[in-house]
Amino acid sequence: MAAEVLSSAKWLYCGEPDESQRAVLVQFSNGKLRDPGNMRFTLYKNNDSTNPRKRTQRILAAETDRLCYVGNNFGTGALKCNTLCRHFVGILNKTSGQMEVYDAELFNMQPLFADESIESELTLESESKTFREKMDSCIEAFGTTKQKRALNSRRMNTVGSESLNRAVAKAAENIIDTKGVTALVNDAKRDDMQDDSLYLPPCHADAAKPEDVYKFEDRILAEYEALQSPSEAFRNVTSEEILKMIEENSHCSFVIEALKSLPSNEESRDRQARCIWFLDTLIKFRAQKVIKRKSALGPGIPHIISTKLLKHFTCLTYNNGSLRNLISDSMKAKITAYVIILALHINDFQIDLTMLQRDLKLSEKRMIEIAKAMRLKVSKRSVSLAAGREEYHRLGALCIPLPPAQTVDRQAKRRRIT
């Protein structure tokens, strides 16, 4: 009788047996059930019905007297066959002679042990760690003594840095609470006014004469005797030698013009020659970037002069296993200020800033900034050139009383390139 019913049964596709829920098929990873009636199943579904991926996620739990099982249709434990093929469940209706077919999905049920919940928590914690933290955990567990010691040292430094940052932040808050924002702004303005003192030489603002504002004795008195021998060529220079200097372009324009107007008085000529030679040396020294050894300054530089240049106009740096003397931007500004002072003493305290600016390869704006910071009175004058041409030059004069010092904005200084 059953064979006759089967031969006359018809296929009837019914879709999902329940709304948005396919029939459930299970297989157990550790074997087959001996007593299916002893199983208690519970199906859980995701509450997020708006997300198209999450609304189909299901977790099936099975429980027996001895063991619990869990299966799901998402994540690493889901079966790939659910996406590669379709599963159906058929129910034979003997009354109508039809095989009612429903959509189904297969769950792979795996036994759940008490330790697995702890392992899952550890897995989630491990996934949330960075690569550095994972490496530190490996070193802590399997590293050598040296690696563990380095790890502990780095962790202590990290804690120390965090403590320092908190202490600095707290100290800043206390200062703001104590002094107030207005007082701090005023202090910053005063710092801007004093910022030029980092590279400007001492200025005697209460001097009665221009020569006492930047005293000659403060600049090169200690090295004055050492300048006698190297400046001898300048002291005894002839017109033919000056023409040769111009042709060979061996010296800058300011030095050439100063040599043309050397005084005839022997004492004054000697003093001027020494100043001109020292100024010429400063300009050539400023054009360099790194001094690797004293001999790089040239063979004719006395030891006391080379020592002064390296000590006062360079910064000692360490690079590639060796010490070097670096001429930084602030040091270049300092050299420029000293060149201006020497030029003032040479030219009766009135100099052509444009000529010096070109010799020093500076921008006009930067030259004027330094000159005004040194309390020079800056003016403009037309200068006649060859072929009847004219151009305007900036002049700097040291006049009594001194004009007020002018500084530039701190942010502009940071952006400026010397």
Buried (B, 14 or more C-beta within 10 A) or exposed (E): EEEEEEEEBEEBEBEEBEEEBBBBEBEBEEEEEEEEEEBEEEEEBBEEEEEEEEEBBBBBBBBEEEEBBBBBBBEEBBBEEBEEEEBBBEEBEEEEBBBBBBBBBBBBBBBBEEEEEEEEEEEEEEEEEEEEEEBBBEBEEEBEEEBBEEBEEEEEEEEEEEEEEEEEEEEEEEEEEEEEEEEEEEEEEEEBEEBBEEBBBEBEEEBEEBBEBBBBEEBBEEBBEBBBEBBBEBBEBEEEEBEEBEEEEEBBBBBBBBBEEBEEEEEEBBBBBBBBBBBBBBBBBBBBEEBEEBEEBEEEBBEEBBEBBBEEBBEEEEEEEEEBBBBBEEBBBBBBBBBBBBBBBBBEBBBBBBBBBBBBEBEEEBBBBBBBBBBBBBEEEEEEEEEEEEEEBBBBBBEEEBEEBBBBEEEEBEEBEB
